[in-house]
Amino acid sequence: MTDTPSLPEGYEISTDPARVDRERVHHWLSTDAYWARGRPREKQDLAIEGSLNFGVYDTVSGEQVACARVITDRATFAWLCDVYVDPSVRGKGVGSALVGAVREKTRSYGVRRVLLATQDAHGVYAKLGFAPLERPEHWMALIFGR
């Protein structure tokens, strides 16, 4: 397993759901994230309420600069989703540190596997220990709509 990347100076990670800037997160995801474009605010709020939320915050301004959600039973399984880093801080290591924190938190629960889906960030996740499914033919999905 790879080392957990450190956050750059001036940023902190929190899992306190009260700190999530719901308006900002909804804006990021519904306007800029290919997987959530057009997602209604009500649906996003429900997703936040049913998840373990990670936020990265500027320690001076308190402004949220990144987010991630984990859907988990905190015992056997976790799904990492809605990972987003504000364009103004991309390239600084914020995203890698965020995913590393998710990895360590889910590991502390003793979950067996953490899944995620990505269209374009395979290299980022691979550096943190994620790999393609060994037997994708064993997995199925029930999809209700697009």
C-alpha positions in Angstrom: 0.0 0.0 0.0 1.3 3.5 -0.8 1.9 6.2 1.8 -0.9 8.6 2.5 -0.1 11.9 0.8 0.0 15.0 3.0 -2.1 18.0 2.5 -0.3 21.1 1.4 0.2 23.7 4.1 -2.9 25.9 4.7 -5.5 23.1 4.2 -7.3 20.7 6.5 -9.6 17.7 6.0 -12.8 17.3 8.0 -15.6 14.7 8.1 -17.9 17.0 10.0 -21.1 17.1 7.9 -22.0 20.5 9.4 -19.0 22.0 7.6 -20.0 20.9 4.1 -20.8 23.9 2.0 -23.8 22.3 0.3 -24.4 25.1 -2.1 -20.8 25.1 -3.3 -20.7 21.3 -3.6 -24.0 21.2 -5.5 -22.7 23.9 -7.9 -19.4 22.0 -8.5 -21.1 18.7 -9.2 -24.2 19.9 -11.1 -22.3 22.2 -13.4 -18.8 20.8 -13.8 -18.7 17.1 -12.9 -19.5 14.9 -15.9 -21.1 12.2 -13.7 -23.5 14.6 -11.9 -24.2 17.4 -14.3 -27.7 18.6 -13.8 -28.2 16.8 -10.5 -31.0 18.5 -8.5 -30.0 20.2 -5.3 -32.6 18.1 -3.4 -31.0 14.9 -4.6 -27.5 16.2 -3.7 -28.6 17.1 -0.2 -30.1 13.6 0.3 -26.8 12.1 -1.0 -24.8 14.2 1.5 -27.2 13.2 4.4 -26.8 9.5 3.6 -23.0 9.5 3.3 -19.7 9.9 5.1 -18.6 13.3 3.8 -15.0 14.5 3.4 -14.2 18.1 2.9 -10.9 20.0 2.4 -10.9 23.5 3.7 -8.7 26.5 3.5 -7.5 27.0 7.1 -7.5 30.8 6.8 -10.8 31.5 5.1 -12.6 28.3 6.0 -13.7 28.0 2.4 -14.3 24.5 1.1 -12.0 23.6 -1.8 -12.7 19.9 -2.3 -15.1 17.2 -1.4 -15.7 13.4 -1.5 -18.5 11.2 -0.4 -18.3 7.6 0.8 -21.3 5.3 1.0 -20.5 2.6 3.5 -21.8 0.2 6.1 -18.6 0.9 8.0 -17.9 -2.8 8.3 -17.6 -4.6 4.9 -18.0 -2.3 1.9 -17.5 1.3 0.8 -18.2 3.2 -2.4 -16.1 6.4 -3.1 -17.9 8.9 -5.2 -18.4 12.6 -6.0 -14.7 13.4 -5.6 -14.2 17.0 -6.7 -11.4 19.5 -6.3 -12.0 23.1 -7.1 -10.0 24.2 -10.2 -8.2 26.9 -8.2 -6.3 24.3 -6.1 -5.9 21.5 -8.6 -2.3 20.3 -9.1 -1.3 21.1 -5.5 -1.9 17.5 -4.1 -5.2 18.3 -2.5 -7.1 15.6 -4.3 -4.5 12.9 -3.6 -4.4 13.8 0.1 -8.2 13.7 0.2 -8.4 10.3 -1.4 -5.6 9.1 0.9 -7.7 10.3 3.9 -10.7 8.4 2.6 -8.6 5.3 2.1 -7.3 5.4 5.7 -10.7 6.1 7.2 -12.3 3.2 5.4 -9.4 1.0 6.3 -9.9 1.8 9.9 -13.5 0.4 9.6 -12.1 -2.9 8.4 -13.9 -2.8 5.1 -12.8 -5.4 2.6 -13.1 -3.3 -0.5 -13.6 0.3 -1.6 -15.0 0.7 -5.1 -15.1 3.8 -7.3 -15.9 4.6 -10.9 -13.9 7.1 -13.0 -13.8 8.1 -16.6 -10.5 10.0 -16.6 -8.6 9.8 -13.3 -7.3 6.2 -13.3 -3.7 7.3 -12.8 -4.6 9.4 -9.8 -6.3 6.6 -8.0 -3.7 4.0 -9.0 -1.1 5.9 -7.1 -3.2 5.4 -4.0 -3.6 1.7 -4.4 -6.8 1.4 -6.5 -6.7 -1.1 -9.3 -9.1 -2.4 -11.9 -11.5 -5.2 -10.7 -9.8 -8.6 -10.9 -13.0 -10.2 -12.1 -15.3 -7.6 -13.6 -17.4 -10.3 -15.0 -18.6 -11.1 -11.5 -20.0 -7.6 -11.0 -23.4 -6.4 -12.2 -25.4 -3.2 -11.9 -29.1 -2.4 -11.7 -29.6 0.9 -13.5 -32.9 2.6 -13.3 -32.3 5.5 -15.7 -29.7 7.8 -17.1 
